Amino acid sequence: MTRATEALVFNAKFASLVGGQVADLGARRLRRFYLQAVARELLPEHRVAECLRSVVPGKGCVNIHYSKKHERAHYGNLVQCANVWVDPVCSSKITERRRVELEGALKQSSWHGVMVTYTMQHDRTDKLRSLWDDLNGGLHLVKSGKGWQTITDRWGIVGSIISREVTDGLEFGWNAHVHELHLVESKVDTEAIRSELSSRFEKVMAKMGRYVSPEVGVHVRATDNTVADYISKWGAAYEMTKAPSKRGRGDRYSPFELLQIYAEGGGMGGKQTWAGERYKEYAAAMRGVNQIRWSPGLRKLLSLGVVPSDQELVEAPMESDVLLASLNLKQWSIILKRDKKGELLEVASSGSRSDLVVYLRVMGINLADD
């Protein structure tokens, strides 16, 4: 049994506390906590190494909260790295809250949606940071000057949202691509848009020494009706916000799948070292890169406030939040030593304090008021 398998399987004694079966949602959460531990192993100097382990300075306990509305437990008074690219646990919370916000805003919109995806040729010799620098620089030029203003006016672009995504593969290396969701006033000719953007993108990237395929370098799709239909048909909010956790296709891997390969070790055909080194390169390359960027004024048009930071999102309390229990520092050290952070939250996600008390007693922890 691999480390990953061991981490994802509940002891039957504890599984009975949450209904006798580990739900798929719970299994995914446990997997994220396990992969967070793998990231900590690979990046011991990164903030992920202390995420949901170190107690916030000045706090003498670790709180366990339960949200009745979301039927999920979470910790309080712990340091959180808020890194959407590197940490599977923080990434899940950040991307889900951004997805909910974006989907809610777009469903109220009567505008039409046009999703444009940009990518360029790459190979195994390319460094990820170099790809991002060239891609971002090229797109800045594509959307500059009178030519772009003419396009904006002709299409009736109200505003745009940009997101970034990365995958990796043994054969062709890193693939960096950008999604841009344009909100437009009326239906547009997607093939005409693709042809025009592809021509501009190809010329700009050629001057930078990069090749863009006329067939696949720029991909465009749109709705026949409004953005609300786009949400239901294409899952635009998911595609724009969930890039770090999406699964790769074929022989390509998402960053968190690289963590899984590293964790599996010899069981993945000898790719453990490769996956670990690639993940470390990815973590360095994505430092300071924003996952989502809004065009000026668009959030106001959608009746949204200032863009919340990733840190604000991970620290935001859940609705209908209640305190189930508090652990002192010695008790918390027991949880960390036994690597039970994720499992403890799954038990607490039953919402039952009595079940939580029983679980903690098995761990050798007795709460002061029990």
N, C-alpha and C positions, 0 to 999 in steps of 0.2 A: 504494500500500500504506500503510495507516494505521500509526501508532506501535504500536498494540496488536497488529496483525498481525505487524509486524516483531519485536516482543518475544516472540511465541509460536512463531515458526518457527525451528527449529534449522538452522544451517548444516550441509549434508550431511556435511561433513568431520567434525564433532563428533557428529552423530547416529549415525554408524557406530560410535562408541565405546560406545554403549549399545544395540547390537543392530540398528542400521539403521533403526529406526522410533521415533518419539516416542510412548510409551504415553499413553493418556488421562490416567492419574494424573499423569504427568510434565507434560503440557500444562496441567493444572489448577494444579500447583504453580508453573509458570512464570507463569501468569496471575496468581497471587497476588503473586508478586514484582513483576510489572509494575504491578499496581494499588497495591502498597505505594509504589512510586516516584511514582505519580500522587497518592496521599494526601500524600506528602512535599511535592510541588509546591503543593498546596492549603493545607497546614497547616505552613508552614516553622518555626513556633514550637512546634509540638507535639512530644512525645517520639517520635512515629512518624518524624520527620525524621532521627533518629539511629539508629533501630532497625536492627540488623544491619549497621551501617556503622561506628560508633565502637567502638574497642577499650576493654574494661573497664580503668579506671585501674589501673596497676601490672602489667598484662599486656603483654608485648612481642611477642606473636605472635597470629595467628588460626589456630585449629585446625580441621581438617576431620575429622569423625568419621563412622564408618559403623556402623549397627546391623545385624548379621547377621539378627536376628530379624525386624525390620521391613523389611529390604532398602531402607534409606533413609539418606541422608547428612544431616548437620546441622553447624552451626558451633558453635565454642566460643570463649570469651573475647570475645564481642561483646555490646554493650549491647542489651537487648531491652525494648521499651516495654510489653509485656504488656497491650495495650489490646484487649479482645475486641470492642469496638464499631467502632474506627477502623481498625485494622491487619489487612488480610486474612491476612497470614502468621502473626502471633501468634494471631489469632482462630481459625484452622484448628487450630493445635496445642492451644489451650485448650479449645475446644469438643469436639474429638475425645477428649481425655483425660477431660473431664467426661462425655461420652456413654458411654465405656467403663465408667467407674465406676458411673454410674447404671444402665446396662443390666445390669451384673453383679449389682448389688444387687437390682434388681427381679426378676430371673429367679429369685432364691432365695426370693422372697416368695410366700406363699399368699394374700395379700390381693387384693381386687378393685380395679380401677382405674376412676376416673371423671375424665374430662378436661373441665374447664370453661374456656371462652374468653369473655372480657369485652371489649366494645368499645363505643364511643359515637359519636354523630354528629359529623362534622367537615367542614370546608370549607377552601378555599384560604386563607382569612384566618387560620386557626389557626396559632399558633406551637407547635412541637413541645414545648418545655419546658412551656408552659401546659397542653397536653393531658396530659402525664405527671403534672404536679402535680395536676390535677383527677381523673384516673383513679386514681392511687394514693391520693389522699385519700378518694375515694368508696369504694374497695374496703376501705380501713381501717374506714370506718363500717359497711359491709355486714357485716363480720366482727367486729363488736364487740357487747358487751352480752349480755343474757340470751337474746335472740332467736337469736343465732348459736350460743350454747352449746346451746340446745335443738335446733337443727338438727344440730349436731355429734353430740350424743348419739343423736338419732333415726337418723341415717345410719350411725352407728358409725364415724366418721372416726378413723383411727389417726394419721394425719399427712398433710402436704401439701407439695408442691414447687411453687414459683412461678417462672415465667420470663417475660421480656418480649420483645416483637417490634415492629419498626417497618417500614412500607413507605411509599412516597410516590407521588404521581401528579399529573399536570398538571391534571386536572379537579377532583379533590376534596382534594388536598393530603395532609398527613400522616395516617396511620392508625396509632395506637398501640393495641396490644391486649396483654392479659395472659392467659397460659395457666396454669391451676392444676390440677395432677394430685393428686387426693385418693385416698388409699389407705383403703379401707373394709373392714369385716369380712365383709360379705355383699352379695349382689346388691341393687341399688336400682332404683327406678322413675325412670329418667332424665327422663321428661317432667314428673313431679311436682317433681323437683329443679329443672329448668329454669324451670318456672312460678314456684316459690317464690323462687329467686334473682333471676329477672328482675324480679319485683315489688319486691323489696328494692332492687335496683340502680337501677331506674327512679326510685323515690321519692327515694333519696339523691341521685342525679345531678340530678334536677329542682330540688332545693333549692340546688344549686350552679350552676344556670343551664344545665345540659347536658341534651340529649335522648338517650334510649336507646330504640331500636326494640324493641317487644315481640316482634318476629319474629326479629331477628338480633342484638340486643344481647348476649344470653347464649346460647351454644351448648354443649350437653352431649352427651357420648357415653361409653359404658362398654363393658366386656367382659361376655360371658356367663359367663366362667370367671374365671381368675386374672390377676394383673398380667403373668405370664409370657406369657399369650396376648395380652395387650394390646401387649406389646413386638413380637410377631411380626405382629399384625394392623394395628396403627396406627403402629408406629414411635415410641412415646411418648418414648423416650430421645432420638431424633433431633429430634423436634418440640420437646422441652423445651430442648435445648442448642444447636441449630444455627441459631437465629434470625438471627444477623448475616449468614450466608452463604446463606440460603435464597433461591430465586428468587421474584420477584414474579409475580403472575398478571395476565393481560390487560394493561391499561395502567398497572399499578402496578409499582413498582421497589423492589428491596431496596437498602440503602445501598451495597453494593459494586457493584451495577448502576449506581448513580448515578456512581460512579467510572469505570466503563466508558464511559458516555455522554459524560462529560466528556473522556475520552481520545480518543474517536472524533471529537470536534469537529464539523466541518461535515457529516460523513457521517451524523449523527443528526438531520437535519431542523432544525438551528439550536438544539438544546436544550443545547448545551455550557455556556453561561453559567448557565442555569437549574440544571443538574445540579451544577455546581461550587458555587454559592451554597447550594443545598439541602444538599449534603454538609457544608459548613462549619457550617451551622445545626445539622445532626444531630450533628456532633462536639461542639459546645458543649453541646447539650441533654442528651447522654448522659453527660457528665462526672459521675462519682460514682454512676452508676446501676448497681446489681448486676444481672447477667444472671440469676442463679439464687439463690433463697432457700429454705432448708429450714425447716420448722416445728420448734420446739424439741423435742428428744428423738428426732426421727425417724431421724437418722443412727445413733444408738446402737441403735435397734430393728433397723436394717438392718446392724448390725455394721460401721459405717463410723466412721472417726476424725474428727478435726477437719477442717472444710472447708478444703482447700488454697487459698491465694490464687492469683490469676491469674499473679502473678510466679513463684510456686513451680512452677506447672505448666509455664510456658515454659522454666524453667531445669532442670527435672527431667531427669536423663540417661535415655537410651533403654537398654533391655536389650540385652545382647550387644554393647556399644559398643566399637569399636576405633578407634585413631587412625590415619588414613590419611596425613595430612601436616600440616605447619605452615608458615604463610606469615609472613614478617617484615612490618613495617609498610610498607616500600616496595613489596613485592610485593602486599600487600593494596590499596594505593592504585591499582595498575594495574587490579585487578579492578573497583574502584569506578569508576574513570575510564571504563572500557569498559562499565560497567553489566552485568557478567557474574555477579553473585551467584547468580542462579537457575540459570543455565546451568551454572555450575561445580558446583553441588550435584547437578544431574541427571547429569553425568558421574561424579561421585563415587558416585552411587547405584547404579552398576554394581558397586560393591564392589571394583573392580580398581585397585590403586595404580598399576600400570603404565599403564593407560589415563589415569588422572589426571595422571601425569607427562607423558605425550605432550600432553595438552590444555594443560597449563600452559606447556610449551615453545612451543607455537603462540602462546600469549599473551605470549611473551617472558620467561617466568618459569622459572628453573632452580632446582630444589630443591637444597639444600646437599649432601645425601647421595646425589645421583644424578649 
